[in-house]
Amino acid sequence: MNLPNKLTMLRVCLIPFFVVFMLTDLAGEASRYAALAIFIAASLTDLADGKIARKYNLVTNFGKFMDPLADKLLVCSALICLIQTGQLPAWYVIIIIAREFIISGFRLIASDNGIVIAASYWGKFKTTSQMILIVLMILNLPALTLVTQIFYWIALVLTVVSLIDYMKKNFQVLSQGGF
């Protein structure tokens, strides 16, 4: 278990703490800020693990599989919390989660055929835009309403574009999977 993989696992371990602070008043008025700090810290581990893995040639199949899964867990948990707080409509989150299930299905079929599908740049842009949106929504500052609305649509568009990109690039995986 190298450092990038440990950072990925740390991200997964931070999720329950984020959810608790996001959905309770355990820390009173500071709960939302605790959730924000945890989310930002977890998001930064995503940036750090990839950079470290590439710089020191520590890229592993575990990391290629688990890093995007950890991102999905973090982002989807946050988006579901934002439905609970009334800040996001369910249809929006369903589109994002559906994309994640479809990509995960592609990865499972690929892995059955000995292929590891690493994250694409579109997928990374999508994840980054979603993380920025989540930070803006947790902050919930009136001065950032327009910026939040812009990221709302950017994240949704990048979700769809990255899905189309994955399907186009990896369509052969389906044919190898017996479809």
Salt bridges, closest charged atoms under 4 A:
ASP46 OD1 - ARG11 NH2 3.72
ASP49 OD2 - ARG11 NH1 3.17
ASP67 OD1 - ARG11 NH2 2.48
ASP71 OD1 - ARG11 NE 3.10
GLU100 OE1 - LYS72 NZ 2.93
GLU100 OE1 - ARG99 NH1 2.86
GLU100 OE2 - LYS126 NZ 2.90
ASP165 OD2 - LYS169 NZ 3.31
